[in-house]
Each structure stands twice: as C-alpha cells, then as structure tokens.
Amino acid sequence: MNADKPPNAVCISPRTGLQVVFAVCALAHSIANAQLYAAPVTAALRPYIMYGYEILPPPGSNWFEMKRDRHNLYFGKRIISPTHSLIAMALSVPLDESFKTPESFRLHVARQLSEKSTDRRNAITAMAVQAAPLDGAFCVRYQTRGEDRRAPNAKGDILIAETVGLSCLHGGGKLLIDASYTERGRTDEIGGLLQDEGEAFIRSLKLTPPI
C-alpha cells in the first residue's frame, strides 16, 4: 500500500460530512495491503493529541501507524494470513447538518448505515446502532457485519468483515469525532483477542476542546 493513501474503509456523506465506517465500503485489497506499511507503534501508553480528541494506539504487538494528520489516524496490524486483516482509525470532521437530540443523531447514523453500497463486491448483512454518551456528548455506538465476496486472496471464498465504532457530536455539534476498528477474514479467523485490541482502542477515546 502507498504510505500516502489511507485505507478506504470509511465513507463520508457529501451532504453532512458525517463519517460512517462501513464494513462494506471498499474493504478490497487496501486493508490487507495496509499491513505492509512499516511505521511501527512504539509508544503504546502515550496518547495521540488530535483536533478535538485524544486516543491511545491499539494495544498488542505488530501495530503500525499507516497515516496521520491533524484530524485523522489510521493503524493497521501485521497479520500473517493473506485473508485476515485488522485496522483501527480515529477521525474528526466538520459537520454541515445539526442534530438537536441524541435520538435524531442515532437515527441519522442508522440511516447512513442502511444505505446500499454501490460496491458489488461487498454487502452489509447485519447492523446495530445505539446511544452511548461520552464526556457529555451525543454519541452512538455502531456495529456492522458484512461480506466481502471477491477478495483477491480468498480464492473464491466469502470473507466476513466486522466493524465496530463510536461516533460523537462535539464542539457544539459542529464536529464529528469517530473511532472504529474493522476486522476482515475467514469465519475461523475473526474475533477473539484481536477484537479486544480494537475495543481497547475505542475505549481510550477522550473528547478535548477543538483548538
């Protein structure tokens, strides 16, 4: 993977700027190849100070920083299997649309997740979205499960892609903060300790003044 290109697991609504992390959104070869980018995470206990949030890198071994700027962080984990991949990301994006209640925000995220992907290769098969306040902010926790039907290294097998994330309205509702992880692999590869590392990444999220 080119070090200047982030993984394409995130779809951004052009109307609102709302970032919804889809398990089906261009999970293609970019996630698997992301493991090749060698910028190892060495300071596991030191938070990244970003625009509007702080977050720790995922715990565990073989994590690599794939891209970082003022707003966004992308991590990948080196895994031996050519069909198994794990990424974690944190993002902050300005919002054009306002949400007056937690429920209106939750319903909006649910609608975004429900939209059909134009990618014939991937499809969401299940999702859940529920309120999950953080630091007094409107937040929702979302989870999707999908299928990658044409992964290059899968030899025709269908791979399972699971995404878990937390989206928060911040800065008076003018900024969206999102932290998530996506794991993709064969049914006997996903789950377990790797998801524990992804959950620890999300739990470390703290909202800070957007300055």
ChimeraX attribute file (.defattr): number of C-alpha atoms within 10 A of each C-alpha:
attribute: neighborCount
match mode: 1-to-1
recipient: residues
	/A:1	16
	/A:2	12
	/A:3	14
	/A:4	9
	/A:5	11
	/A:6	20
	/A:7	26
	/A:8	16
	/A:9	22
	/A:10	19
	/A:11	19
	/A:12	14
	/A:13	11
	/A:14	9
	/A:15	9
	/A:16	13
	/A:17	17
	/A:18	25
	/A:19	22
	/A:20	22
	/A:21	29
	/A:22	33
	/A:23	30
	/A:24	31
	/A:25	21
	/A:26	21
	/A:27	25
	/A:28	20
	/A:29	17
	/A:30	17
	/A:31	25
	/A:32	27
	/A:33	16
	/A:34	26
	/A:35	24
	/A:36	17
	/A:37	18
	/A:38	15
	/A:39	15
	/A:40	16
	/A:41	19
	/A:42	13
	/A:43	11
	/A:44	14
	/A:45	11
	/A:46	11
	/A:47	15
	/A:48	16
	/A:49	14
	/A:50	22
	/A:51	20
	/A:52	21
	/A:53	22
	/A:54	17
	/A:55	21
	/A:56	19
	/A:57	30
	/A:58	28
	/A:59	18
	/A:60	14
	/A:61	13
	/A:62	16
	/A:63	24
	/A:64	23
	/A:65	23
	/A:66	28
	/A:67	18
	/A:68	17
	/A:69	10
	/A:70	11
	/A:71	15
	/A:72	18
	/A:73	21
	/A:74	22
	/A:75	26
	/A:76	31
	/A:77	27
	/A:78	21
	/A:79	15
	/A:80	9
	/A:81	12
	/A:82	14
	/A:83	21
	/A:84	24
	/A:85	27
	/A:86	27
	/A:87	27
	/A:88	29
	/A:89	29
	/A:90	26
	/A:91	23
	/A:92	26
	/A:93	20
	/A:94	17
	/A:95	18
	/A:96	13
	/A:97	12
	/A:98	14
	/A:99	15
	/A:100	9
	/A:101	9
	/A:102	19
	/A:103	15
	/A:104	13
	/A:105	20
	/A:106	23
	/A:107	15
	/A:108	15
	/A:109	21
	/A:110	18
	/A:111	11
	/A:112	18
	/A:113	24
	/A:114	13
	/A:115	9
	/A:116	12
	/A:117	16
	/A:118	11
	/A:119	13
	/A:120	12
	/A:121	17
	/A:122	26
	/A:123	21
	/A:124	22
	/A:125	13
	/A:126	12
	/A:127	17
	/A:128	12
	/A:129	20
	/A:130	17
	/A:131	18
	/A:132	16
	/A:133	16
	/A:134	17
	/A:135	12
	/A:136	10
	/A:137	17
	/A:138	23
	/A:139	24
	/A:140	24
	/A:141	21
	/A:142	24
	/A:143	21
	/A:144	21
	/A:145	21
	/A:146	22
	/A:147	22
	/A:148	27
	/A:149	17
	/A:150	17
	/A:151	21
	/A:152	14
	/A:153	13
	/A:154	16
	/A:155	9
	/A:156	10
	/A:157	14
	/A:158	18
	/A:159	21
	/A:160	26
	/A:161	28
	/A:162	24
	/A:163	25
	/A:164	25
	/A:165	25
	/A:166	26
	/A:167	30
	/A:168	27
	/A:169	27
	/A:170	25
	/A:171	17
	/A:172	8
	/A:173	17
	/A:174	14
	/A:175	22
	/A:176	21
	/A:177	26
	/A:178	26
	/A:179	27
	/A:180	26
	/A:181	28
	/A:182	26
	/A:183	24
	/A:184	26
	/A:185	24
	/A:186	17
	/A:187	12
	/A:188	8
	/A:189	16
	/A:190	19
	/A:191	13
	/A:192	8
	/A:193	10
	/A:194	17
	/A:195	18
	/A:196	13
	/A:197	19
	/A:198	26
	/A:199	19
	/A:200	14
	/A:201	22
	/A:202	24
	/A:203	14
	/A:204	14
	/A:205	22
	/A:206	16
	/A:207	20
	/A:208	15
	/A:209	10
	/A:210	12
	/A:211	8
